[in-house]
Amino acid sequence: MRTPFSFVGLALALLLVSAACHHEKPVVEKPPPTLAFYTVSAEPIAGGRFVDTPSLPKVGHVASAPDMVVTSLEAVIPAAIPPSPPGFDKNGDIHASSMTTPALLLKLHAPDLKKLANLVKDLKKQRVLVTLDGEPLMAPTADSLFRGSGVMYPVGESGDRMRVQDELEKMAK
């Protein structure tokens, strides 16, 4: 003989299973992307790390904390880096590029532009590592980092170009 409690138990069990199957995961918002700037050194830095990735091999040593962080951009503007002027390569041969490189101008807000200018003013040919959410993007020399009111990022033809561009554009919203 079945008791009313067994029907209630069965109904409760079915209700719990149904709720578990239809339970939606809470939406966890990803924090906004950030650009970080690190001064690169040829010598090891106490507590720092050596940057060596397939896209940026043997960049050099950087501190554990960035020299500067940018959390928003004024704009991300499609651009092109002009061909380089003729010069000599390491073998002494004349080398000239006639190709422009697709790029994005990362237009900084005035206070960030001033901070970055102060950071790199004495670095000249020293490299500056730029990361997006901790992922190395580029490591140009300090004297080639600026283009007008921002930083020029050559996007090239990398497979994750659109993902990087989308993340950068989120910083301009």
N, C-alpha and C positions, 0 to 999 in steps of 0.2 A: 504494500500500500504506500502510495506516495503522499508525502506531506506537503502542505503549502510552502514550507521552508525550502524544499528541494527545487520547486518551480521558481521561487524567488532567487535562489542561489544560481540556477541556470540562467535566468534573465540577467542577473547582475554580471555573470561571467561573459555572456554575449555582449552586453553593453560595454564592458571594459575592453574586450577584443576589438569591437567596432571602433571605439574611441582611439585605441592604439593604432589601428590601421589608417585612420583618417586624420591623425594628429600631424599638423604641419609644423615643420621646423621653424623656429623663430628666425626672422630676418636679422642677420648681424651685419650692420653697416660697416664697410671697410673704411678705415680712416683715410682722409684725403692724401693723395700722393705728396711726396716731398723731394726736393732736389737738395743734395748736400755737396759741398765743395771741400776738398781736402788738398792741402799742400803736399806735393810728392817729394820725397827725399831719396837720394841714392843710398843713404846710410840708414841702418835700422833705427827705429824709434821705439823707446821703452814703452811697452804695453800696446804697441801698434801692430800692424800686419803688413805683409807683402802682397801686393795686388798683381795677380798673374792669371788672366782668363783667356779663353780661346780668341775672343774678339779684341782683347787688349793685353797682349802678352808682355810680361816683365815690365810693368809700369814703374814699379818702385815701392817704397815704403810709405805708409800713411799712418797717422795717429788713430787711436781707437775712436775718438770723437771728431766729428767734422769741424772745420774752421768756421763754417757758415752753413745755415739751413734756410731754404726758401720754401714757404708753404703755399704761396699763391703767385700767379703770374698775371701781368696786366693783359697779355695776349700771346697767342701762339700763331705765328704768321708763316705760311709757306714761302720759301725763299730758295735761292740757289747760290752756291759758292762759286765765284768766277774761276776760270782756269788759272792755274799758277803761271807766273811769268817764267820765261826760259831760265834755266840754271844748269849747274853741273851736278851729275850724280856722283856716287862714291868712286866710280871707275874713271871719272874725268870726262865722261861723255855728256854732250849737251842734252838736256831733258826739258821738254815743254809739254804741258797738258793743254789740249784744246777742248776738253770736256768740262762742262759745269757739273757740279755735284748737287743733287737735290738736298735741301736742308729745311730746317725750321728755325725761325728766329724766335727765341724765347724772350719775350719783352718783359723785363723786370720792372717792378714798381720802383719809384725814385729812391726810397730809403734802402732797398735791397741793392740797387745799382751802385749807390754810394758805398755801402758796406763792401761789396765785391771789389770795387775800384780800390778801396783802401787795403783790402786783403792782398791784391795782386800787384800793387804799385811798385814794389821793390823786387818782385820775383823774376821779371823779364823772361828769360828762356827756361825757367823752372816750370815743370809740369804741374797742372792742377787737375785732380781727378774729380769728375762730376758723376754723381750717382743719382739714380731715380729709385726711391724706396730701397736703398742699399745695393741695387744692381748697377755695376759700373756701366756708364754710357759712353764716356769719352775722357781723354786725358790730354788736352791740348797744352801748348806752352802758354804761360800767363799772358804774354804779349799778343797772342792770337785769339784769346778767349772772347774779347768784346767785339761786337759789331753794332755800332750805333747805340741804341738804348737797351741792348740785351746780349744774349749769348747765342751764337750760331751753332746749332746741332746738326751735323751732317747725317741725314737719315739713311743714305745708301740704299741697298737692296736687301737688307737683312730680313729674314723670315718673320721676325716679330716687330717689324717696323710699324705696322698699324696699331699693335697693342701699345707700344711705347708712345706713339702719337696720341692715341686715345687718352692715356694716362696724363700726358702733358696738357692736353686740352682740358681735362677735368680741373687742372690747377688754375685755369683762366676763367672759370665760371664763378 
